[in-house]
């Protein structure tokens, strides 16, 4: 069985306490990168957050996170991923309710 690459890796150069680190997130693109950066920057304990796609042919993003007061960037990343997931669930639920309850013009599909 072939070894699989972990979804998230901490790149070399991270602070020992992880107060500043760059994370490589595999099989992701700008779609999650920008949303995750936005969610991280909502956290007042995050000093800096940015991401890049190193090369279009590489299927990963690099996310740099720097924290105030020596706090863990890994903790902030995990919380931001959870918050982003919760937000997506809420949007999906509200969209479903809106489709069921609101008035929209509808077309019947014919075979």
Secondary structure, 3 states (H helix, E strand, C coil): CCCCCCCEEECCCCCCCCCEEEEEEECCCHHHHHHHHHHHHCCCCEEEEEEECCCCCCCEEEEEEEECCCCCHHHHHHHHHHHHHHHHHHHHHHHHHHHHHCCCCCCCCCC
